[in-house]
Amino acid sequence: MESARVGFVADGFIDEGAFNADGIKLLFVLKEVNDPDGGGWDLRDFVKKGGRPQTWDNVARWVHGIRNLDSVPAWDFYKEVSDNFRIKTLRSICVINLKKSPGGHTADNGTIWQVMQEDQQYLRKQFSLYNPDVVICGGTGDMFHWIISQGGENYEWKMTSRGVNHFDWNGVPVLAFPHPLARVPSNILMYAFIDAAKEILNN
């Protein structure tokens, strides 16, 4: 895989110890990194330093919110995300990109589907390395569902009362949500995510 993909960008646990120690274990499945310089670096190191606020502020909000479902703070708490908050919160997650080589500012879904299908065995093996409590697909729900269904399993899609798609993956809830950079106000993304997470996890 690494030699087959020019500009390979590694991903996975940001900090395995923190992932296993900080309560609910969260796996995020995204599409690709945005890097016009061609990649060849490690996403884990990048996120460990806080990542780009444009993407990772929203992820940090979601992580904090889902770990505090019984008492999710009001928007004033999340409105301004500090570097320290983002670094501390993201350290305990796991992140996988379905396309290991970089793309541009806007993802080309056709290219991602093609590469993902070519690499499906590698991706299924990678998924098997982790033991998440919840999987959060950021614009990748259909893609993730397709990959894990190639072994012949049937994972039935369901929908929350407010229209968010999800399914059960061998006992692990998988939430199909927009990408954290979706063109939706961050407060709307935040509380729509929390609303869906509450319904799915409480059921």
C-alpha positions as protocol buffer text, in pm:
chain_id: "A"
residue {
  index: 1
  type: MET
  ca { x: 0 y: 0 z: 0 }
}
residue {
  index: 2
  type: GLU
  ca { x: 260 y: 258 z: 109 }
}
residue {
  index: 3
  type: SER
  ca { x: 475 y: 200 z: -197 }
}
residue {
  index: 4
  type: ALA
  ca { x: 172 y: 183 z: -426 }
}
residue {
  index: 5
  type: ARG
  ca { x: 33 y: 526 z: -334 }
}
residue {
  index: 6
  type: VAL
  ca { x: 244 y: 826 z: -424 }
}
residue {
  index: 7
  type: GLY
  ca { x: 241 y: 1070 z: -133 }
}
residue {
  index: 8
  type: PHE
  ca { x: 109 y: 810 z: 112 }
}
residue {
  index: 9
  type: VAL
  ca { x: -29 y: 974 z: 429 }
}
residue {
  index: 10
  type: ALA
  ca { x: -37 y: 744 z: 733 }
}
residue {
  index: 11
  type: ASP
  ca { x: -328 y: 757 z: 976 }
}
residue {
  index: 12
  type: GLY
  ca { x: -483 y: 569 z: 1270 }
}
residue {
  index: 13
  type: PHE
  ca { x: -457 y: 622 z: 1646 }
}
residue {
  index: 14
  type: ILE
  ca { x: -353 y: 975 z: 1737 }
}
residue {
  index: 15
  type: ASP
  ca { x: -244 y: 836 z: 2076 }
}
residue {
  index: 16
  type: GLU
  ca { x: -334 y: 472 z: 2137 }
}
residue {
  index: 17
  type: GLY
  ca { x: -306 y: 504 z: 2514 }
}
residue {
  index: 18
  type: ALA
  ca { x: -541 y: 803 z: 2523 }
}
residue {
  index: 19
  type: PHE
  ca { x: -781 y: 628 z: 2282 }
}
residue {
  index: 20
  type: ASN
  ca { x: -815 y: 336 z: 2521 }
}
residue {
  index: 21
  type: ALA
  ca { x: -825 y: 548 z: 2838 }
}
residue {
  index: 22
  type: ASP
  ca { x: -1056 y: 842 z: 2766 }
}
residue {
  index: 23
  type: GLY
  ca { x: -1401 y: 687 z: 2787 }
}
residue {
  index: 24
  type: ILE
  ca { x: -1598 y: 628 z: 2467 }
}
residue {
  index: 25
  type: LYS
  ca { x: -1361 y: 521 z: 2187 }
}
residue {
  index: 26
  type: LEU
  ca { x: -1424 y: 718 z: 1869 }
}
residue {
  index: 27
  type: LEU
  ca { x: -1314 y: 628 z: 1516 }
}
residue {
  index: 28
  type: PHE
  ca { x: -1354 y: 897 z: 1250 }
}
residue {
  index: 29
  type: VAL
  ca { x: -1365 y: 790 z: 885 }
}
residue {
  index: 30
  type: LEU
  ca { x: -1286 y: 1072 z: 641 }
}
residue {
  index: 31
  type: LYS
  ca { x: -1199 y: 1092 z: 271 }
}
residue {
  index: 32
  type: GLU
  ca { x: -846 y: 1226 z: 215 }
}
residue {
  index: 33
  type: VAL
  ca { x: -609 y: 1496 z: 329 }
}
residue {
  index: 34
  type: ASN
  ca { x: -590 y: 1829 z: 150 }
}
residue {
  index: 35
  type: ASP
  ca { x: -228 y: 1881 z: 49 }
}
residue {
  index: 36
  type: PRO
  ca { x: -133 y: 2043 z: -284 }
}
residue {
  index: 37
  type: ASP
  ca { x: 232 y: 1968 z: -200 }
}
residue {
  index: 38
  type: GLY
  ca { x: 181 y: 1597 z: -249 }
}
residue {
  index: 39
  type: GLY
  ca { x: 162 y: 1435 z: 95 }
}
residue {
  index: 40
  type: GLY
  ca { x: 424 y: 1196 z: 224 }
}
residue {
  index: 41
  type: TRP
  ca { x: 363 y: 1272 z: 592 }
}
residue {
  index: 42
  type: ASP
  ca { x: 173 y: 1137 z: 894 }
}
residue {
  index: 43
  type: LEU
  ca { x: -179 y: 1256 z: 973 }
}
residue {
  index: 44
  type: ARG
  ca { x: -140 y: 1133 z: 1330 }
}
residue {
  index: 45
  type: ASP
  ca { x: 143 y: 1377 z: 1398 }
}
residue {
  index: 46
  type: PHE
  ca { x: -50 y: 1657 z: 1231 }
}
residue {
  index: 47
  type: VAL
  ca { x: -363 y: 1602 z: 1440 }
}
residue {
  index: 48
  type: LYS
  ca { x: -158 y: 1554 z: 1757 }
}
residue {
  index: 49
  type: LYS
  ca { x: -44 y: 1914 z: 1708 }
}
residue {
  index: 50
  type: GLY
  ca { x: -403 y: 2029 z: 1661 }
}
residue {
  index: 51
  type: GLY
  ca { x: -452 y: 2004 z: 1286 }
}
residue {
  index: 52
  type: ARG
  ca { x: -616 y: 2280 z: 1082 }
}
residue {
  index: 53
  type: PRO
  ca { x: -884 y: 2463 z: 1283 }
}
residue {
  index: 54
  type: GLN
  ca { x: -1111 y: 2477 z: 976 }
}
residue {
  index: 55
  type: THR
  ca { x: -1165 y: 2100 z: 993 }
}
residue {
  index: 56
  type: TRP
  ca { x: -1058 y: 1995 z: 1337 }
}
residue {
  index: 57
  type: ASP
  ca { x: -1243 y: 2256 z: 1545 }
}
residue {
  index: 58
  type: ASN
  ca { x: -1569 y: 2084 z: 1454 }
}
residue {
  index: 59
  type: VAL
  ca { x: -1427 y: 1738 z: 1519 }
}
residue {
  index: 60
  type: ALA
  ca { x: -1308 y: 1853 z: 1863 }
}
residue {
  index: 61
  type: ARG
  ca { x: -1655 y: 1990 z: 1936 }
}
residue {
  index: 62
  type: TRP
  ca { x: -1816 y: 1659 z: 1837 }
}
residue {
  index: 63
  type: VAL
  ca { x: -1570 y: 1458 z: 2047 }
}
residue {
  index: 64
  type: HIS
  ca { x: -1629 y: 1669 z: 2355 }
}
residue {
  index: 65
  type: GLY
  ca { x: -2004 y: 1669 z: 2304 }
}
residue {
  index: 66
  type: ILE
  ca { x: -2045 y: 1294 z: 2256 }
}
residue {
  index: 67
  type: ARG
  ca { x: -1837 y: 1234 z: 2568 }
}
residue {
  index: 68
  type: ASN
  ca { x: -2066 y: 1468 z: 2763 }
}
residue {
  index: 69
  type: LEU
  ca { x: -2406 y: 1368 z: 2626 }
}
residue {
  index: 70
  type: ASP
  ca { x: -2579 y: 1406 z: 2961 }
}
residue {
  index: 71
  type: SER
  ca { x: -2465 y: 1766 z: 3000 }
}
residue {
  index: 72
  type: VAL
  ca { x: -2363 y: 1910 z: 2663 }
}
residue {
  index: 73
  type: PRO
  ca { x: -2256 y: 2273 z: 2710 }
}
residue {
  index: 74
  type: ALA
  ca { x: -2430 y: 2564 z: 2540 }
}
residue {
  index: 75
  type: TRP
  ca { x: -2279 y: 2715 z: 2224 }
}
residue {
  index: 76
  type: ASP
  ca { x: -2087 y: 2981 z: 2417 }
}
residue {
  index: 77
  type: PHE
  ca { x: -1860 y: 2702 z: 2543 }
}
residue {
  index: 78
  type: TYR
  ca { x: -1782 y: 2577 z: 2189 }
}
residue {
  index: 79
  type: LYS
  ca { x: -1793 y: 2900 z: 1990 }
}
residue {
  index: 80
  type: GLU
  ca { x: -1421 y: 2973 z: 2019 }
}
residue {
  index: 81
  type: VAL
  ca { x: -1202 y: 2661 z: 2015 }
}
residue {
  index: 82
  type: SER
  ca { x: -854 y: 2716 z: 2154 }
}
residue {
  index: 83
  type: ASP
  ca { x: -546 y: 2535 z: 2028 }
}
residue {
  index: 84
  type: ASN
  ca { x: -506 y: 2370 z: 2369 }
}
residue {
  index: 85
  type: PHE
  ca { x: -867 y: 2245 z: 2372 }
}
residue {
  index: 86
  type: ARG
  ca { x: -833 y: 2104 z: 2021 }
}
residue {
  index: 87
  type: ILE
  ca { x: -500 y: 1933 z: 2092 }
}
residue {
  index: 88
  type: LYS
  ca { x: -620 y: 1782 z: 2420 }
}
residue {
  index: 89
  type: THR
  ca { x: -955 y: 1666 z: 2280 }
}
residue {
  index: 90
  type: LEU
  ca { x: -828 y: 1516 z: 1955 }
}
residue {
  index: 91
  type: ARG
  ca { x: -544 y: 1320 z: 2117 }
}
residue {
  index: 92
  type: SER
  ca { x: -778 y: 1036 z: 2214 }
}
residue {
  index: 93
  type: ILE
  ca { x: -943 y: 967 z: 1877 }
}
residue {
  index: 94
  type: CYS
  ca { x: -860 y: 741 z: 1583 }
}
residue {
  index: 95
  type: VAL
  ca { x: -879 y: 876 z: 1227 }
}
residue {
  index: 96
  type: ILE
  ca { x: -878 y: 689 z: 897 }
}
residue {
  index: 97
  type: ASN
  ca { x: -885 y: 836 z: 548 }
}
residue {
  index: 98
  type: LEU
  ca { x: -1028 y: 609 z: 280 }
}
residue {
  index: 99
  type: LYS
  ca { x: -784 y: 750 z: 25 }
}
residue {
  index: 100
  type: LYS
  ca { x: -428 y: 748 z: 156 }
}
residue {
  index: 101
  type: SER
  ca { x: -287 y: 985 z: -103 }
}
residue {
  index: 102
  type: PRO
  ca { x: -368 y: 1356 z: -81 }
}
residue {
  index: 103
  type: GLY
  ca { x: -622 y: 1554 z: -275 }
}
residue {
  index: 104
  type: GLY
  ca { x: -714 y: 1917 z: -320 }
}
residue {
  index: 105
  type: HIS
  ca { x: -943 y: 2159 z: -140 }
}
residue {
  index: 106
  type: THR
  ca { x: -1258 y: 1987 z: -270 }
}
residue {
  index: 107
  type: ALA
  ca { x: -1265 y: 1606 z: -266 }
}
residue {
  index: 108
  type: ASP
  ca { x: -1329 y: 1428 z: -596 }
}
residue {
  index: 109
  type: ASN
  ca { x: -1571 y: 1155 z: -490 }
}
residue {
  index: 110
  type: GLY
  ca { x: -1524 y: 961 z: -813 }
}
residue {
  index: 111
  type: THR
  ca { x: -1150 y: 932 z: -756 }
}
residue {
  index: 112
  type: ILE
  ca { x: -1200 y: 844 z: -390 }
}
residue {
  index: 113
  type: TRP
  ca { x: -1444 y: 565 z: -480 }
}
residue {
  index: 114
  type: GLN
  ca { x: -1199 y: 426 z: -737 }
}
residue {
  index: 115
  type: VAL
  ca { x: -899 y: 426 z: -504 }
}
residue {
  index: 116
  type: MET
  ca { x: -1106 y: 298 z: -212 }
}
residue {
  index: 117
  type: GLN
  ca { x: -1225 y: 0 z: -416 }
}
residue {
  index: 118
  type: GLU
  ca { x: -870 y: -78 z: -524 }
}
residue {
  index: 119
  type: ASP
  ca { x: -755 y: -65 z: -160 }
}
residue {
  index: 120
  type: GLN
  ca { x: -1057 y: -231 z: 0 }
}
residue {
  index: 121
  type: GLN
  ca { x: -867 y: -530 z: 140 }
}
residue {
  index: 122
  type: TYR
  ca { x: -609 y: -302 z: 300 }
}
residue {
  index: 123
  type: LEU
  ca { x: -884 y: -82 z: 446 }
}
residue {
  index: 124
  type: ARG
  ca { x: -1079 y: -376 z: 590 }
}
residue {
  index: 125
  type: LYS
  ca { x: -756 y: -501 z: 749 }
}
residue {
  index: 126
  type: GLN
  ca { x: -693 y: -154 z: 892 }
}
residue {
  index: 127
  type: PHE
  ca { x: -1047 y: -133 z: 1035 }
}
residue {
  index: 128
  type: SER
  ca { x: -988 y: -467 z: 1210 }
}
residue {
  index: 129
  type: LEU
  ca { x: -697 y: -317 z: 1407 }
}
residue {
  index: 130
  type: TYR
  ca { x: -920 y: -92 z: 1616 }
}
residue {
  index: 131
  type: ASN
  ca { x: -1198 y: -161 z: 1861 }
}
residue {
  index: 132
  type: PRO
  ca { x: -1410 y: 157 z: 1859 }
}
residue {
  index: 133
  type: ASP
  ca { x: -1729 y: 213 z: 2052 }
}
residue {
  index: 134
  type: VAL
  ca { x: -1865 y: 448 z: 1784 }
}
residue {
  index: 135
  type: VAL
  ca { x: -1769 y: 515 z: 1421 }
}
residue {
  index: 136
  type: ILE
  ca { x: -1834 y: 863 z: 1284 }
}
residue {
  index: 137
  type: CYS
  ca { x: -1828 y: 892 z: 905 }
}
residue {
  index: 138
  type: GLY
  ca { x: -1764 y: 1247 z: 788 }
}
residue {
  index: 139
  type: GLY
  ca { x: -1922 y: 1242 z: 442 }
}
residue {
  index: 140
  type: THR
  ca { x: -1813 y: 878 z: 398 }
}
residue {
  index: 141
  type: GLY
  ca { x: -2110 y: 677 z: 526 }
}
residue {
  index: 142
  type: ASP
  ca { x: -2190 y: 508 z: 194 }
}
residue {
  index: 143
  type: MET
  ca { x: -1821 y: 438 z: 130 }
}
residue {
  index: 144
  type: PHE
  ca { x: -1755 y: 282 z: 469 }
}
residue {
  index: 145
  type: HIS
  ca { x: -2075 y: 77 z: 443 }
}
residue {
  index: 146
  type: TRP
  ca { x: -1968 y: -54 z: 101 }
}
residue {
  index: 147
  type: ILE
  ca { x: -1623 y: -159 z: 220 }
}
residue {
  index: 148
  type: ILE
  ca { x: -1735 y: -352 z: 525 }
}
residue {
  index: 149
  type: SER
  ca { x: -2019 y: -518 z: 330 }
}
residue {
  index: 150
  type: GLN
  ca { x: -1782 y: -682 z: 79 }
}
residue {
  index: 151
  type: GLY
  ca { x: -1742 y: -985 z: 305 }
}
residue {
  index: 152
  type: GLY
  ca { x: -2108 y: -1069 z: 244 }
}
residue {
  index: 153
  type: GLU
  ca { x: -2251 y: -920 z: 560 }
}
residue {
  index: 154
  type: ASN
  ca { x: -2574 y: -723 z: 549 }
}
residue {
  index: 155
  type: TYR
  ca { x: -2565 y: -403 z: 753 }
}
residue {
  index: 156
  type: GLU
  ca { x: -2911 y: -251 z: 744 }
}
residue {
  index: 157
  type: TRP
  ca { x: -2936 y: 124 z: 715 }
}
residue {
  index: 158
  type: LYS
  ca { x: -3157 y: 299 z: 969 }
}
residue {
  index: 159
  type: MET
  ca { x: -3256 y: 662 z: 1017 }
}
residue {
  index: 160
  type: THR
  ca { x: -3300 y: 878 z: 1326 }
}
residue {
  index: 161
  type: SER
  ca { x: -3627 y: 1058 z: 1381 }
}
residue {
  index: 162
  type: ARG
  ca { x: -3465 y: 1369 z: 1231 }
}
residue {
  index: 163
  type: GLY
  ca { x: -3323 y: 1196 z: 927 }
}
residue {
  index: 164
  type: VAL
  ca { x: -2961 y: 1108 z: 1008 }
}
residue {
  index: 165
  type: ASN
  ca { x: -2856 y: 773 z: 860 }
}
residue {
  index: 166
  type: HIS
  ca { x: -2680 y: 513 z: 1069 }
}
residue {
  index: 167
  type: PHE
  ca { x: -2630 y: 138 z: 1097 }
}
residue {
  index: 168
  type: ASP
  ca { x: -2497 y: -121 z: 1337 }
}
residue {
  index: 169
  type: TRP
  ca { x: -2157 y: -274 z: 1252 }
}
residue {
  index: 170
  type: ASN
  ca { x: -2126 y: -589 z: 1462 }
}
residue {
  index: 171
  type: GLY
  ca { x: -2251 y: -407 z: 1769 }
}
residue {
  index: 172
  type: VAL
  ca { x: -2077 y: -77 z: 1692 }
}
residue {
  index: 173
  type: PRO
  ca { x: -2302 y: 216 z: 1594 }
}
residue {
  index: 174
  type: VAL
  ca { x: -2192 y: 390 z: 1275 }
}
residue {
  index: 175
  type: LEU
  ca { x: -2313 y: 746 z: 1228 }
}
residue {
  index: 176
  type: ALA
  ca { x: -2322 y: 883 z: 871 }
}
residue {
  index: 177
  type: PHE
  ca { x: -2282 y: 1257 z: 914 }
}
residue {
  index: 178
  type: PRO
  ca { x: -2162 y: 1541 z: 688 }
}
residue {
  index: 179
  type: HIS
  ca { x: -1794 y: 1622 z: 666 }
}
residue {
  index: 180
  type: PRO
  ca { x: -1677 y: 1857 z: 943 }
}
residue {
  index: 181
  type: LEU
  ca { x: -1606 y: 2117 z: 671 }
}
residue {
  index: 182
  type: ALA
  ca { x: -1962 y: 2098 z: 534 }
}
residue {
  index: 183
  type: ARG
  ca { x: -2102 y: 2438 z: 439 }
}
residue {
  index: 184
  type: VAL
  ca { x: -2331 y: 2453 z: 739 }
}
residue {
  index: 185
  type: PRO
  ca { x: -2287 y: 2686 z: 1040 }
}
residue {
  index: 186
  type: SER
  ca { x: -2075 y: 2511 z: 1303 }
}
residue {
  index: 187
  type: ASN
  ca { x: -2340 y: 2549 z: 1574 }
}
residue {
  index: 188
  type: ILE
  ca { x: -2597 y: 2373 z: 1353 }
}
residue {
  index: 189
  type: LEU
  ca { x: -2350 y: 2093 z: 1274 }
}
residue {
  index: 190
  type: MET
  ca { x: -2266 y: 2058 z: 1642 }
}
residue {
  index: 191
  type: TYR
  ca { x: -2613 y: 2022 z: 1783 }
}
residue {
  index: 192
  type: ALA
  ca { x: -2748 y: 1818 z: 1490 }
}
residue {
  index: 193
  type: PHE
  ca { x: -2463 y: 1577 z: 1560 }
}
residue {
  index: 194
  type: ILE
  ca { x: -2540 y: 1568 z: 1933 }
}
residue {
  index: 195
  type: ASP
  ca { x: -2910 y: 1518 z: 1865 }
}
residue {
  index: 196
  type: ALA
  ca { x: -2836 y: 1218 z: 1640 }
}
residue {
  index: 197
  type: ALA
  ca { x: -2575 y: 1074 z: 1876 }
}
residue {
  index: 198
  type: LYS
  ca { x: -2816 y: 1089 z: 2172 }
}
residue {
  index: 199
  type: GLU
  ca { x: -3089 y: 907 z: 1982 }
}
residue {
  index: 200
  type: ILE
  ca { x: -2860 y: 640 z: 1841 }
}
residue {
  index: 201
  type: LEU
  ca { x: -2659 y: 569 z: 2155 }
}
residue {
  index: 202
  type: ASN
  ca { x: -2960 y: 577 z: 2388 }
}
residue {
  index: 203
  type: ASN
  ca { x: -3130 y: 314 z: 2175 }
}
